[in-house]
Amino acid sequence: MRVEYVLALSFFVFSLNSGPAVGQDASTGGIEGRVVTAEAGGPLADATVGVSGSARPQGTVTNADGRFVLTNLPAGRTTLQVRHVGYVTTTRTVRVQAGQTTRLTVELASATVELSGLEITGSTRSTRTALPGAASKVDAAALSQMDPIGTQAALKHVPGVYGLADDGMSQTRMSVGIRGLQPRRTQRVLVMEDGMPIQPAPYVFSPLYYNPPIERIEEIEVIKGSSTIRHGPQTMAGVINYVTSRPQRRSPGGTFELTPGTNGYVSAFGEVGGFGTDDVRPQVQLLFKRGNGFRQHNDFRQFNGTAKLQANLGDDRSLYVKTNANYERLNATYTGLTPYSFRTDPDFNPKDDDLYQIYRASLGTIYNRRYSDAVQGTTRLYANVFHRPWWREKDVFVDAEDYQAPNRDAEPVEPNEPGPLMRVGISDVRDGLTLNDKPYFGNVRTFYVTGVEHSLGIQHSLLGQEADLELGGRLHWERFKDNRKISDEVGVREGVFYQGDVSDSDPVTIIGGSSVYETRALSLYALEDVQWGPLRLSPGFRLEVFKQSQINRLNGSQYRDQTSVVPLPRLGFNWNLGTTDLGTTLGEGNARLFGGVHRGYTPPSSAIFAIVGFDPPSATGAGDGGFDLKAEKSWNSELGVRGRSDAGQFEVTGFYLYVENLVGGRTSFQQNLGVVESYGLEARTRVKGGVFAGPLPTLDVSYTYLQSSVVQGVISSAIDGLAEDISGNELPAAPTHTATVGLSKAFSDIGLTLSTDLSYTGRFYTDLENLESTNSRGERGPVPAHTVIDAGATYEYSEALSVQLTAKNVTDNVYIGSRLHSNPSQPSANLSTGIIPGARRQVNLSIQYDF
């Protein structure tokens, strides 16, 4: 029976893949091929394959497996031009034979980064190897090879980027920092999808409490240099842009991918398209995902659906529309581990009533119009609604021996109680809870965001030289409703804002909170790129004008507002050092020197302080009732070199950030700190071992050396509460060394690809005081260095069917991932979470079928 099934499946797959040859004229021939990346040999979807010099335009695009078919080509020599965003355009000449199909494989070399593919950074005549700053791209082939569970794991090969471990395995609440700036909730990085912001409220509440599932991400782009001022409002650390695929199918078909794994993990993703016409192409994607997590009571479920439409409205206009709906249910908690729990049971989590939910709906459109050969415009319209109720039980400390004794009732103890402690929910140790205990609370938050942006790319001449000017503007509006409710019954997700009766003469007691934050913003920018021989200069300017307001609805609807006007200049350059013949092995090489300086900016936000449990701070600490803290501002500079040859590519960048008025969030202080600096070196190289000897694998190395320090600053000590001068101390969560080393080898003749990665994260401090001592609570002390090994194997059974086995954290290394929500100045179990263990071993088997 098994043999018959295999034969039937083989016949079905053969019939699907042999269809294009039908109907070929006897005097013509065809070409079937596959486009892959030169670096890893992975499939490259949505590459454009066109016939050069033909009387009529003829071409196609590659499918999800990188394959393409061209039919009815005249016999003789045919020249193909293969293009893809982010890759060097390649031309291949093929001899077409009448009545036959010629087969070939085309390798495209990466162009380091190509951010103009979705008109994200505008359209210029130069490739983005000429980008005036450090940039990286995780392409489709790399994502496919890694097969990560979430986007944070997909960034491990990007130098300068570091992520903190968090509760849960779905990585919805990603925590990524760039070049030493605080990674918590990715709040100092602008995160976009197809060039449109996705953070809940980018101006007033930037922490990333939503992240798109990795299954529908095609590529990830990261820029860190002066090109970041093209975007806003977060221009200090960098920009992460998720690129999703556009509908390309001309005939019905799709992809289905099923991934079961350990820890109860299952992901089922399907995509269907090709039901329109050549000019109107729809696409639908559906995802279901679940898992038990790496700790007890840590399961999640996710449903995600996307509908897309790509429409060509003529030779010079196109419209892209995308809608998405997302629902997630997570047993997420802020309950970390004490050192005792981490040593004895790192999977421990007593909080089975904590619940985090996401309801999000979004709309995005991109309209492109070419006015002339020299002028083209792009208009984006985006809107989303994001509702996030999160109910959590109050934490308390208990004596570990009492809690674990079978015939003994544990009682809450003080944080300074001697002996081993455990952090548990209050309902585990106390009955008869009342509102005075505030045992169960819900942070019920709703966000509304909409905006429209228009940009013009203008090719012109300046002082007799070629130049590209981009002009753009954006109107943006966001509203954030922040409600905090209290319930006296754990697990009952209904609560109150106050105690008492408003009809009585006695005043009510406010125990919750309710505020509304709103931002209206106007952004204008002008970016110029001028080519003088090998030198390309890139001056630019961004202006942010926005008004923030807050209404405290439980304090007489008190209203406060503030208007900010922020100019952000930049100057970058890229110098083409020329092409050199490196010999028969290395081939032709090219190197470029680049650099730049720009003004970085993070908008002030009292909402961020509200979420971490602090009272709204004063703008200056002088008691003048200011709306908020001073905004963080920085001067960012960098100098680097990038190059490539037939043997691979490299990029090395030195950087320096000088930050004024840094805000530390939950890291010991509520006011602007003063001045801090961050500097270092980041490097990435990829070497194709097969160029030197066929059996050698491809080597991919990324490394970051980071030094960060407080130039001037004074905080209250977590030890004795006295003023502590922290000048010279390191910034929290800023490891000196991070590195990832990857090896991969494709055995194309049997359809097998093997890969492995080793990721190292150096030791880093948890707090600004750089406390070395630990305690029994777990919120204090540095995070030790750790190493994680991943491995994977992909087998292509046929053109339509492939199987992939991946193992994350192969050795099941148990390590401290972070103390992400800890504050040494807050010993209370409910205000400082302790140890967050790193992700444990996860083994997944993925089966993908294209139809």
C-alpha positions in Angstrom: 0.0 0.0 0.0 2.9 2.3 0.9 4.5 1.7 -2.6 1.2 2.4 -4.4 0.8 5.6 -2.4 4.4 6.8 -3.3 3.8 5.9 -7.0 0.4 7.8 -7.0 2.0 10.8 -5.3 4.9 10.8 -7.7 2.6 10.6 -10.7 0.5 13.5 -9.3 3.6 15.7 -8.7 5.0 14.8 -12.1 1.7 15.7 -13.8 1.7 19.1 -12.0 5.3 19.9 -13.0 5.2 18.7 -16.6 2.2 20.8 -17.6 4.0 23.9 -19.0 5.6 21.8 -21.8 2.2 21.0 -23.2 1.2 23.0 -26.3 4.8 24.0 -27.3 5.1 24.8 -31.0 7.4 22.4 -33.0 9.4 25.4 -34.2 9.9 26.9 -30.7 11.3 25.7 -27.5 11.1 26.4 -23.8 13.2 27.1 -20.8 12.6 25.7 -17.3 14.8 26.9 -14.5 15.4 27.7 -10.9 16.7 30.9 -9.4 18.7 30.4 -6.1 21.0 32.5 -3.9 24.7 32.3 -4.7 25.5 32.2 -0.9 23.4 29.3 0.3 21.8 27.8 -2.8 18.3 28.4 -1.4 15.3 29.1 -3.6 14.6 32.7 -4.5 10.9 33.4 -4.9 9.4 36.4 -6.9 12.5 36.9 -9.0 11.8 38.5 -12.4 13.0 36.5 -15.4 12.8 38.5 -18.7 13.8 37.8 -22.3 16.1 40.6 -23.5 15.9 42.0 -27.0 12.7 40.2 -28.0 10.2 41.9 -30.3 7.5 41.7 -27.6 7.9 41.8 -23.8 8.2 38.3 -22.5 8.9 37.2 -19.0 7.7 35.6 -15.7 8.4 35.5 -12.0 9.7 32.6 -9.9 7.4 30.6 -7.6 7.9 29.9 -3.9 10.5 27.2 -4.8 12.4 29.6 -7.1 11.3 27.9 -10.3 10.1 29.5 -13.6 8.9 28.4 -17.0 9.1 30.2 -20.3 7.5 28.7 -23.4 7.1 29.4 -27.1 10.6 30.9 -27.4 12.2 31.0 -30.9 14.9 28.5 -31.5 18.5 29.8 -31.2 20.2 31.9 -28.6 18.0 33.6 -26.0 19.3 36.1 -23.4 17.7 36.1 -20.1 17.9 38.9 -17.5 17.2 37.8 -13.9 16.4 40.4 -11.3 15.4 40.4 -7.6 15.3 43.1 -5.0 18.6 42.9 -3.0 20.5 40.9 -5.5 22.9 41.7 -8.4 21.1 41.5 -11.7 22.4 38.6 -13.8 22.3 37.9 -17.5 22.4 34.4 -19.0 22.5 33.4 -22.6 20.8 30.1 -23.3 20.5 28.0 -26.6 16.9 27.1 -27.2 16.2 24.0 -29.3 13.0 23.6 -31.3 10.5 21.2 -29.6 12.7 20.8 -26.5 12.9 22.4 -23.1 16.3 23.7 -21.8 16.9 23.5 -18.1 19.2 25.7 -16.1 19.9 27.1 -12.6 20.7 30.8 -12.1 22.5 32.0 -9.0 22.0 35.6 -7.8 24.6 37.2 -5.6 23.4 39.4 -2.8 23.8 43.1 -3.2 24.3 43.4 0.5 21.0 45.2 1.0 18.4 46.6 -1.4 15.9 48.6 0.6 14.3 50.2 -2.4 12.4 47.1 -3.4 9.1 48.2 -1.9 10.0 51.9 -2.3 10.8 51.9 1.4 13.8 54.2 1.0 12.8 55.6 -2.4 13.9 54.7 -5.9 17.4 55.7 -7.1 19.6 54.7 -10.0 22.2 53.2 -7.7 22.0 49.8 -6.0 22.0 49.8 -2.3 25.6 48.6 -2.1 25.9 52.4 -2.3 23.9 52.9 0.9 25.6 55.5 3.1 25.5 53.3 6.2 25.5 49.8 7.7 22.6 47.6 6.7 21.8 44.0 6.6 19.2 41.7 5.2 18.0 38.3 6.2 16.7 37.0 2.9 14.2 34.3 2.0 16.8 31.6 1.6 18.3 32.4 5.0 14.9 32.4 6.7 14.0 29.1 5.1 17.3 27.5 6.2 16.9 28.7 9.8 13.2 28.0 10.1 12.9 30.1 13.2 9.8 30.1 15.5 9.8 33.9 15.7 11.4 36.9 14.1 13.7 37.6 17.1 15.5 34.3 16.5 15.8 35.2 12.8 18.0 38.3 13.6 20.9 36.3 15.2 23.1 36.8 12.1 22.7 40.6 12.0 25.7 42.2 13.8 24.9 45.0 16.2 21.5 43.5 17.0 20.9 41.7 20.3 17.7 40.2 21.8 16.7 39.4 25.4 15.0 36.2 26.4 11.3 36.7 27.4 8.5 34.6 28.7 6.8 32.4 26.1 8.0 30.8 22.9 5.9 32.7 20.2 8.1 35.9 20.4 5.0 38.1 20.1 6.6 40.6 22.6 10.0 40.8 20.9 12.8 42.5 22.9 15.6 43.6 20.5 18.2 46.3 21.0 20.7 47.8 18.5 24.2 49.0 19.3 23.8 48.9 23.1 20.5 50.7 23.5 18.0 49.0 25.9 16.4 46.0 24.2 13.3 45.9 26.4 10.2 45.5 24.2 12.2 46.9 21.2 11.1 50.4 22.2 14.1 52.3 20.8 13.8 50.6 17.3 11.3 51.6 14.7 9.6 48.3 13.5 7.7 48.3 10.2 6.0 45.9 7.9 6.3 46.7 4.2 7.4 50.2 5.2 4.5 50.9 7.5 4.9 51.1 11.3 3.4 48.3 13.4 4.2 49.3 17.0 1.1 49.9 19.1 1.6 53.7 19.1 5.0 54.7 17.7 5.1 58.2 19.3 3.5 57.7 22.7 3.9 54.0 23.3 6.6 52.3 21.2 7.1 49.0 23.1 6.5 46.2 20.7 3.6 44.2 22.1 2.7 42.8 18.7 4.9 41.1 16.2 3.9 39.4 12.9 4.3 35.7 12.7 7.5 34.6 11.0 5.6 32.3 8.6 4.3 35.2 6.5 7.6 37.1 6.5 9.7 36.8 3.3 12.7 39.0 4.2 13.9 41.2 7.1 15.8 44.4 6.5 17.8 46.2 9.2 19.3 49.7 8.7 21.4 51.4 11.4 23.1 54.3 9.8 22.2 57.8 8.5 19.5 56.3 6.2 17.3 55.8 9.3 16.1 59.4 9.2 14.1 58.4 6.1 11.8 56.9 8.7 10.4 58.0 12.1 9.8 58.7 14.8 12.3 56.3 16.4 15.6 57.3 14.7 18.1 56.6 17.4 18.9 52.9 17.3 17.8 51.7 13.8 15.0 50.4 11.7 13.7 46.8 11.3 11.4 46.2 8.3 9.6 43.0 7.6 9.0 42.4 3.9 6.1 40.2 3.0 5.5 38.6 -0.4 3.3 40.2 -3.0 0.8 38.2 -5.1 2.6 36.9 -8.2 0.8 33.7 -9.3 -0.9 33.9 -12.7 -2.5 30.5 -12.3 -4.3 28.8 -9.3 -1.9 27.3 -6.8 -0.4 27.8 -3.5 1.7 26.4 -0.6 0.9 24.4 2.5 3.4 24.0 5.3 2.8 21.9 8.4 5.3 22.0 11.3 4.9 19.8 14.4 7.5 19.8 17.1 8.3 19.2 20.7 6.8 21.1 23.6 3.4 20.7 22.0 4.3 23.0 19.1 2.3 23.0 15.8 2.3 25.5 13.0 0.0 25.1 10.0 0.4 27.7 7.3 -1.4 27.9 3.9 -1.3 30.3 1.0 -3.5 30.3 -2.1 -3.4 32.7 -5.1 -3.6 32.9 -8.9 -7.4 33.3 -9.2 -7.3 36.7 -10.8 -5.9 38.0 -14.1 -2.5 39.1 -15.2 -3.3 42.6 -14.0 -5.3 41.7 -10.8 -3.7 39.1 -8.6 -5.3 38.1 -5.2 -3.7 36.1 -2.5 -4.9 34.6 0.8 -2.8 33.4 3.7 -4.0 31.5 6.8 -2.0 30.5 9.9 -2.8 28.5 13.0 0.0 28.1 15.6 0.2 26.7 19.1 2.6 25.5 21.7 3.0 24.6 25.4 6.0 26.9 25.9 9.2 26.2 27.7 7.8 26.6 31.2 4.7 25.3 33.0 1.4 27.2 32.3 3.1 28.9 29.4 1.0 27.8 26.4 -0.2 29.9 23.5 -2.5 29.8 20.5 -2.5 32.1 17.4 -4.8 32.6 14.4 -3.6 34.9 11.7 -5.2 35.6 8.3 -4.1 37.9 5.5 -5.7 38.9 2.2 -3.7 40.7 -0.5 -4.4 42.2 -3.9 -1.8 43.4 -6.4 -3.3 45.4 -9.3 -1.6 46.9 -12.3 -3.6 50.0 -13.3 -1.7 50.6 -16.5 1.9 50.9 -17.6 2.7 53.5 -15.0 0.5 52.8 -12.0 0.1 50.0 -9.5 -1.9 49.4 -6.3 -1.2 46.9 -3.5 -3.7 46.3 -0.8 -3.2 44.1 2.3 -5.5 43.4 5.2 -4.6 41.3 8.2 -6.4 39.9 11.3 -4.6 38.4 14.2 -5.8 36.8 17.4 -3.5 35.4 20.1 -4.0 33.8 23.5 -1.0 33.4 25.7 -0.6 32.3 29.3 2.1 35.0 29.6 3.3 36.3 32.9 5.9 38.6 34.4 6.7 36.0 37.0 10.4 35.2 36.8 12.4 32.7 38.9 14.4 33.1 42.1 17.9 31.6 42.1 16.5 28.6 44.1 13.8 27.9 41.5 16.3 28.3 38.6 18.6 25.8 40.2 16.0 23.2 41.2 13.3 23.6 38.5 13.9 26.1 35.7 10.5 25.1 34.2 8.7 26.3 37.3 5.8 28.7 36.8 2.9 28.7 39.3 0.8 31.2 37.4 -2.0 29.3 35.6 -4.4 32.2 35.7 -2.3 34.9 33.9 -3.7 35.6 30.5 -2.5 37.8 27.7 -4.7 38.3 24.6 -4.3 40.2 21.3 -7.0 41.3 18.9 -5.5 43.2 16.0 -6.9 44.2 12.6 -4.9 46.2 10.0 -5.1 47.7 6.5 -2.2 48.8 4.4 -2.1 50.1 0.8 0.8 51.1 -1.4 0.1 53.1 -4.6 2.9 53.6 -7.1 2.8 56.0 -10.0 5.5 56.9 -12.5 4.9 60.4 -13.8 7.9 60.3 -16.1 11.1 58.5 -16.6 12.6 60.8 -14.0 9.8 61.2 -11.5 7.8 58.6 -9.6 5.6 58.7 -6.6 4.6 56.4 -3.8 1.6 56.8 -1.5 1.0 54.6 1.6 -2.1 54.5 3.7 -2.1 52.4 6.9 -4.5 51.9 9.7 -4.8 49.4 12.6 -6.7 48.7 15.7 -5.0 46.8 18.5 -6.8 45.6 21.7 -4.6 43.9 24.4 -6.2 42.8 27.7 -3.6 41.3 30.0 -4.7 39.9 33.4 -2.1 38.9 36.0 -2.1 37.7 39.5 -0.1 39.5 42.2 3.2 37.8 43.1 4.5 37.2 46.6 7.6 35.5 48.1 7.3 32.4 50.1 9.9 30.3 52.0 10.9 27.5 49.6 10.9 24.8 52.3 7.4 25.7 53.5 6.0 25.9 49.9 7.3 22.5 48.9 6.5 20.7 52.2 3.5 18.3 51.7 1.9 19.0 55.1 2.8 22.6 55.7 1.0 25.8 54.5 3.2 28.5 53.2 2.6 32.1 54.0 3.9 35.2 52.2 7.2 36.5 53.6 9.1 39.7 53.3 11.6 40.1 50.4 14.5 40.2 52.8 13.6 36.9 54.5 16.7 34.8 54.9 16.9 31.4 53.2 15.9 30.2 49.8 12.7 31.9 48.4 10.2 31.2 45.7 8.0 33.6 43.8 4.4 32.4 43.5 0.9 33.8 43.0 -0.8 35.2 46.1 -3.8 32.8 45.7 -1.4 29.9 46.1 -0.8 30.8 49.7 -3.7 32.9 50.9 -7.5 32.5 50.9 -10.3 35.1 51.3 -8.7 37.7 49.1 -10.2 41.2 48.9 -9.8 44.3 46.8 -7.5 45.7 49.5 -5.1 42.9 48.6 -5.3 43.8 44.9 -4.8 40.2 44.0 -5.7 40.2 40.3 -5.4 43.1 37.9 -5.9 43.7 34.3 -4.0 46.1 32.0 -6.7 46.6 29.3 -5.2 48.6 26.5 -6.6 49.6 23.1 -4.7 51.4 20.3 -5.9 53.1 17.2 -3.4 54.2 14.5 -3.8 55.6 11.1 -1.5 57.5 8.7 -0.9 58.5 5.1 2.5 59.1 3.5 3.5 60.4 0.1 7.0 60.5 -1.4 8.4 61.6 -4.7 11.6 60.2 -6.2 13.2 62.6 -8.7 16.2 61.9 -10.9 17.9 65.1 -11.8 21.3 66.7 -12.2 23.2 68.9 -9.7 26.2 70.8 -10.7 26.4 68.6 -13.8 26.3 65.4 -11.8 23.7 62.7 -11.5 21.5 63.1 -8.4 18.5 61.5 -6.9 16.2 63.6 -4.7 13.5 62.1 -2.5 10.8 64.4 -1.0 8.2 63.1 1.4 5.7 63.8 4.1 3.4 61.9 6.4 0.4 62.7 8.5 0.0 60.3 11.5 -2.6 59.9 14.3 -2.7 57.6 17.2 -4.8 57.1 20.3 -4.0 54.9 23.3 -6.6 54.0 25.9 -5.0 52.6 29.0 -7.2 51.1 31.6 -6.1 49.3 34.8 -8.8 47.3 36.6 -8.6 45.4 39.9 -10.4 42.2 40.7 -10.7 40.4 44.1 -11.1 36.9 42.5 -8.2 35.4 40.7 -9.2 34.1 37.3 -12.3 36.4 37.0 -11.3 38.9 34.3 -13.7 41.7 35.3 -12.6 44.5 37.6 -13.2 47.9 39.0 -11.4 51.3 38.9 -12.4 52.4 42.4 -13.9 51.4 45.7 -17.0 53.1 47.2 -20.2 54.6 45.9 -20.1 57.8 43.9 -23.5 58.8 45.2 -22.3 58.8 48.8 -20.8 61.9 50.4 -17.6 60.1 51.2 -15.0 60.2 48.5 -14.3 57.0 46.6 -10.9 55.3 46.7 -9.3 55.0 43.3 -7.5 51.7 43.0 -7.1 51.4 39.2 -6.3 53.8 36.4 -7.7 55.2 33.2 -5.9 57.5 30.8 -6.1 58.4 27.2 -3.0 59.4 25.2 -3.1 60.9 21.8 -0.6 62.0 19.2 -1.0 64.0 16.0 2.1 64.2 13.9 3.5 65.7 10.7 6.7 64.5 9.3 8.6 66.1 6.3 11.9 64.9 4.8 14.2 65.6 1.9 17.0 63.2 1.0 19.6 63.9 -1.7 22.1 61.5 -3.3 24.7 63.1 -5.6 27.2 61.0 -7.6 30.6 62.6 -8.2 32.6 60.0 -9.9 33.3 57.2 -7.4 31.9 59.3 -4.5 28.3 59.4 -3.6 27.2 62.1 -1.1 23.9 61.8 0.8 22.8 64.8 2.7 19.3 64.8 4.2 16.9 66.3 6.6 13.8 65.2 8.6 11.4 67.4 10.5 9.1 65.9 13.1 6.2 68.1 14.4 3.8 66.4 16.8 1.5 67.2 19.6 1.0 64.7 22.5 -1.9 64.9 24.9 -3.0 63.0 28.0 -6.4 62.8 29.8 -6.5 61.2 33.2 -10.1 60.2 33.4 -10.0 59.3 37.1 -8.6 62.6 38.2 -11.3 65.0 37.1 -10.4 64.3 33.4 -7.2 66.3 33.9 -5.8 67.3 30.5 -2.1 67.9 29.6 -0.5 68.4 26.3 2.8 69.2 24.7 3.9 70.1 21.2 7.4 69.2 19.9 9.3 70.4 16.9 12.4 68.3 16.1 14.8 68.8 13.2 16.9 65.8 12.3 19.8 66.3 9.9 22.1 63.6 8.3 25.1 63.5 6.1 26.4 60.2 4.6 28.8 59.1 1.9 29.7 56.0 -0.1 33.1 55.8 -2.0 33.5 53.1 -4.6 37.0 51.9 -4.2 36.9 50.1 -7.5 36.9 46.6 -9.0 40.0 44.4 -8.7 40.8 41.1 -10.4 41.5 38.8 -7.4 42.5 35.8 -9.4 40.8 32.7 -10.8 39.6 31.5 -7.4 38.3 34.7 -5.8 37.2 36.3 -9.1 36.4 40.0 -9.5 36.0 41.9 -6.3 34.5 45.3 -5.4 34.9 47.3 -2.2 33.2 50.4 -0.9 34.0 52.8 1.9 30.9 54.3 3.6 30.0 56.4 6.6 27.8 59.1 8.0 26.4 61.0 10.9 22.9 61.7 11.9 20.7 63.1 14.7 18.8 60.4 16.6 15.6 61.0 18.5 13.1 59.1 20.7 9.8 60.9 21.5 9.1 61.5 25.2 6.3 59.3 26.6 4.8 59.2 30.1 2.8 56.2 28.9 5.9 54.0 28.9 6.5 54.9 32.6 2.9 54.1 33.4 3.3 50.6 32.0 6.3 49.8 34.2 4.6 50.9 37.3 6.1 54.3 38.0 4.3 57.5 38.7 4.3 60.1 35.8 7.7 61.9 36.1 8.4 65.5 35.8 10.0 66.9 32.7 13.0 68.5 34.6 12.7 67.2 38.1 12.1 70.8 39.2 8.4 70.3 40.0 7.2 72.5 37.2 4.5 70.1 36.2 6.0 69.3 32.8 4.2 66.9 30.5 6.9 64.3 30.5 10.6 63.5 30.6 12.9 65.3 28.2 13.2 63.4 24.9 16.3 61.3 24.3 18.5 62.7 21.6 21.7 61.4 20.1 24.5 61.9 17.6 25.1 58.7 15.7 28.2 58.3 13.6 29.8 55.3 11.8 32.5 54.4 9.3 32.8 51.1 7.5 33.8 49.2 4.5 31.9 46.5 2.5 33.0 44.3 -0.3 32.3 41.2 -2.3 33.8 38.8 -4.8 33.0 35.4 -6.2 34.1 33.9 -2.9 31.7 35.8 -0.7 31.1 39.2 0.9 31.9 41.2 4.0 31.0 44.3 5.9 32.9 45.9 8.9 31.6 49.0 10.6 32.8 51.1 13.5 30.1 53.1 15.3 29.7 55.7 18.0 26.5 56.9 19.7 26.4 59.9 22.0 23.1 60.0 23.8 21.7 62.9 25.8 18.9 62.5 28.4 18.7 58.7 28.3 15.6 57.3 29.9 16.1 54.0 31.7 12.6 52.6 31.9 12.7 49.9 34.6 16.4 50.2 35.3 16.5 52.1 38.5 15.6 55.7 37.8 12.6 57.8 36.7 14.3 60.9 35.4 16.6 61.7 32.5 20.0 60.3 33.3 22.3 62.7 31.6 24.8 61.5 28.9 25.8 58.0 27.9 27.9 56.7 25.0 28.0 53.5 23.1 30.7 52.5 20.6 32.2 49.5 19.0 32.7 47.4 16.0 30.4 45.1 14.1 31.4 42.7 11.3 29.8 40.1 9.1 31.4 37.9 6.5 30.2 35.1 4.3 32.7 32.8 2.6 31.6 30.2 0.0 34.0 27.3 0.7 33.0 25.6 -2.5 34.9 28.2 -4.4 38.2 26.9 -2.9 37.3 23.2 -2.7 34.0 21.5 -3.6 33.4 19.7 -0.3 33.9 22.8 1.9 30.8 24.4 3.4 29.7 28.1 3.3 30.9 30.0 6.4 28.7 32.8 7.8 30.1 34.8 10.7 28.7 37.9 12.5 30.4 39.5 15.5 29.8 42.6 17.6 32.2 44.3 20.0 30.4 46.8 22.2 31.5 49.3 24.8 28.9 51.4 26.6 29.2 53.7 29.5 27.5 56.4 31.5 29.4 59.7 30.9 27.6 61.4 33.7 24.8 60.3 35.9 23.6 59.9 39.5 20.9 57.5 40.7 19.6 56.3 44.1 21.4 53.1 45.1 19.4 49.9 45.3 21.5 48.9 48.3 21.1 51.8 50.7 19.0 54.4 48.8 21.7 57.0 48.9 22.9 59.0 45.8 25.2 56.9 43.7 27.5 58.3 41.0 27.4 55.8 38.2 29.7 57.6 35.8 31.8 55.1 33.9 29.3 52.2 34.5 28.1 50.1 31.6 24.6 50.3 30.2 22.2 47.4 31.1 21.8 44.5 28.7 24.8 45.6 26.6 27.1 42.5 26.2 30.7 43.3 25.2 30.9 40.4 22.8 28.2 38.7 20.7 28.8 36.4 17.8 27.2 33.8 15.6 29.1 31.3 13.5 27.2 29.3 10.9 28.1 26.5 8.5 25.9 25.3 5.7 26.4 22.9 2.8 24.1 22.1 -0.1 24.3 18.7 -1.8 22.3 19.7 -4.9 22.5 16.4 -6.6 20.5 14.6 -3.9 18.5 17.7 -2.8 20.0 17.8 0.8 21.1 20.9 2.7 22.8 20.7 6.1 23.4 23.7 8.4 24.4 24.5 12.0 24.8 27.7 14.0 26.6 28.5 17.2 25.5 31.7 18.9 27.5 33.3 21.8 26.3 36.1 24.1 28.7 37.7 26.5 28.1 38.6 30.1 26.1 41.8 30.8 24.7 43.8 33.7 21.1 44.0 34.7 21.1 47.5 36.1 22.9 50.8 35.9 24.5 50.4 39.2 26.4 47.4 37.8 25.7 45.3 40.9 27.9 42.2 41.1 26.2 40.7 44.1 23.2 38.4 43.8 20.4 37.7 46.3 17.8 35.2 47.1 15.1 37.1 45.0 16.8 36.9 41.6 16.5 40.5 40.4 20.1 41.5 41.0 23.4 40.6 39.5 24.9 40.2 36.0 23.6 37.8 33.4 26.4 35.2 32.7 27.6 34.5 29.2 26.0 31.6 27.4 26.2 29.6 24.1 23.5 28.0 22.1 23.8 25.6 19.2 21.2 25.1 16.5 21.2 22.6 13.6 19.0 21.7 10.7 18.6 19.6 7.6 16.4 20.1 4.5 15.6 17.5 2.0 13.9 18.3 -1.3 12.0 15.2 -2.2 10.7 16.8 -5.4 10.1 20.2 -6.9 6.9 20.4 -5.0 7.7 18.6 -1.7 10.4 19.3 0.8 11.0 18.2 4.4 13.0 20.1 7.0 14.2 19.0 10.5 15.5 21.7 12.8 16.8 21.5 16.4 17.1 24.7 18.5 19.4 24.7 21.5 20.5 21.2 20.6 22.3 20.6 23.9 19.3 21.8 25.9 21.5 24.4 27.6 19.8 25.8 30.7 20.9 29.4 31.1 19.7 32.8 32.4 18.3 34.5 29.4 17.6 37.9 31.0 16.2 39.7 34.0 14.1 41.6 31.6 11.6 43.2 33.9 13.7 43.4 37.0 14.5 46.5 39.1 16.9 46.1 42.0 15.4 49.2 43.7 12.0 47.4 43.9 12.4 44.2 46.1 8.7 43.5 46.0 7.9 40.2 44.2 5.2 42.0 42.2 7.4 44.9 41.0 10.6 43.0 40.0 10.4 39.7 38.2 13.7 38.0 38.7 15.3 35.5 36.3 13.9 34.7 32.9 15.3 31.4 31.6 16.4 31.2 28.0 14.6 29.1 25.4 15.1 25.4 25.8 15.6 22.6 23.3 13.0 22.7 20.5 12.9 20.1 17.7 10.6 20.7 14.7 9.8 18.8 11.6 8.5 20.9 8.7 6.7 19.5 5.6 6.1 21.9 2.7 4.1 21.2 -0.4 3.6 23.5 -3.3 0.6 23.0 -5.6 
